[in-house]
Amino acid sequence: NMHFRNGAVAISYVAALLLKLVDEQKVSLDDKLSEFLPEIPHADRVTLGQLAQMTSGYVDYVIGNTKMNDAAYANPFRRWTVHDLLQYAVNQPLLYEPGTNWNYAHTNYLLLGLALEKATGQEMSKLLSEKVLRPLGLRNTVNSLTPEIPAPVLHAFSSERREFLKIPTGTPFYEESTFWDPSWTITHGAIQTTDIYDMKATAAGIGAGRGLSAEFYQ
């Protein structure tokens, strides 16, 4: 029953939360981001649905972002704030007119999480717990405020800092990345640790639309 950080699965939880709030008529997929975060550049051009579908046009603060990656690789234990992350992305021009193309960007789900917090007046960790994690019957998936992972831990090893550290290609190189700080990955409050049983329950539950009305699921 090894525990690990669920990484990209956090995106599916935030998306499920968005759909739940739309089903409850708390928000709409067509709501402009500016209704909740008017201070964010281009917010009057982007909808919540476009953020969820990665069609907003915002650049990513991770993929291809040399400045952010260099800062993260220089200190993989750094605790990032939302402001830290957004400064690498939202002040740049959109890559395309929202809704006309697609690009994967962590920026989208960072903004989406912040918008849903503003729309409901509740913190993301509470929203996810009450509206997604508990209804899915997840017992070992919990919000992670620090890099700590409950024991027993499935450890991870990485060579991704090889180029940054200028380690020659022929030199064997791996370092333990298990407890690198995950605060750069998504909206704070949506970074969970989990186990394989909850991962299976997540796939089955979200795939079956558990927690949504039958009509809305269709």
SULMONOR-V981009 format. One record per pair of residues at least 24 apart in sequence whose ideal C-beta (glycine too) atoms are under 8 Angstrom apart, sorted by the first residue. I is the first residue (numbers start at 1). J is the second residue. Records with the same first field share a line. If there is no record, write none. Layout:
# SULMONOR-V981009
I=J ; J
This chain:
# SULMONOR-V981009
1=140 ; 152 ; 195 ; 196 ; 197
2=152 ; 153 ; 154 ; 195 ; 196
3=140 ; 149 ; 150 ; 151 ; 152 ; 153 ; 154 ; 193 ; 194 ; 195
4=149 ; 153 ; 154 ; 156 ; 193 ; 194 ; 195
5=144 ; 149 ; 182 ; 191 ; 192 ; 193 ; 194
6=141 ; 192 ; 193 ; 194 ; 199
7=185
9=194 ; 199 ; 202
10=109 ; 185 ; 186 ; 190 ; 191 ; 192
11=109 ; 186
12=202 ; 206
13=128 ; 132 ; 133 ; 190 ; 192 ; 202
14=109 ; 112 ; 113 ; 116 ; 124 ; 128 ; 186 ; 187 ; 190
15=52
16=132 ; 206 ; 211
17=116 ; 127 ; 128 ; 131 ; 132
18=48 ; 52 ; 112 ; 116
19=212 ; 216
20=131 ; 132 ; 211 ; 212
21=116 ; 119 ; 120 ; 131
22=216
23=212 ; 213 ; 216
26=119 ; 120
27=116 ; 119
31=119
33=111 ; 115
35=119
36=114 ; 115 ; 116 ; 118 ; 119
37=111 ; 114 ; 115 ; 118
40=86 ; 90 ; 111
41=90 ; 91
42=90 ; 94 ; 98
45=94 ; 97 ; 98
46=98
47=98 ; 99
48=112 ; 115
50=98 ; 99 ; 108
51=108 ; 109 ; 111 ; 112 ; 115
52=108 ; 109 ; 112
53=102
54=102 ; 103 ; 104 ; 105 ; 108
55=98 ; 99 ; 100 ; 101 ; 102
56=94 ; 98 ; 105 ; 107 ; 108 ; 111
57=94 ; 95 ; 96 ; 97 ; 98 ; 100 ; 101 ; 103
58=89 ; 90 ; 94 ; 95 ; 105 ; 107 ; 108 ; 111
59=89 ; 92 ; 94 ; 95 ; 103 ; 105 ; 107
60=89 ; 103 ; 104 ; 105 ; 106 ; 107
61=85 ; 86 ; 88 ; 89 ; 105 ; 106 ; 107 ; 110
62=106 ; 184
63=104 ; 105 ; 106
65=89
68=184
69=164
70=164
72=184
73=160 ; 161 ; 164 ; 165
74=164
76=161 ; 177 ; 180 ; 181
77=147 ; 179 ; 180 ; 181
78=181 ; 183 ; 184
79=181 ; 183
80=181 ; 183 ; 184
81=183
82=110 ; 114 ; 187 ; 188
85=110 ; 184
86=110 ; 111
106=184 ; 185 ; 186
109=186 ; 187 ; 190
110=186 ; 187
112=187
113=186 ; 187 ; 188 ; 189 ; 190
114=187
117=187 ; 189
123=189
124=187 ; 188 ; 189 ; 190
125=189 ; 190
126=189
127=189
128=189 ; 190 ; 192
131=211
132=211
133=192
135=205 ; 210 ; 211
136=201 ; 202 ; 205 ; 206 ; 210 ; 211
137=201 ; 205
138=194 ; 198 ; 201 ; 202
139=198
140=194 ; 195 ; 197 ; 198
141=192 ; 193 ; 194 ; 195 ; 198 ; 202
142=192 ; 193 ; 194
143=189 ; 190 ; 191 ; 192
144=182 ; 191 ; 192 ; 193
146=181
147=179 ; 180 ; 181 ; 182
148=179
149=178 ; 179 ; 193
150=193
153=178
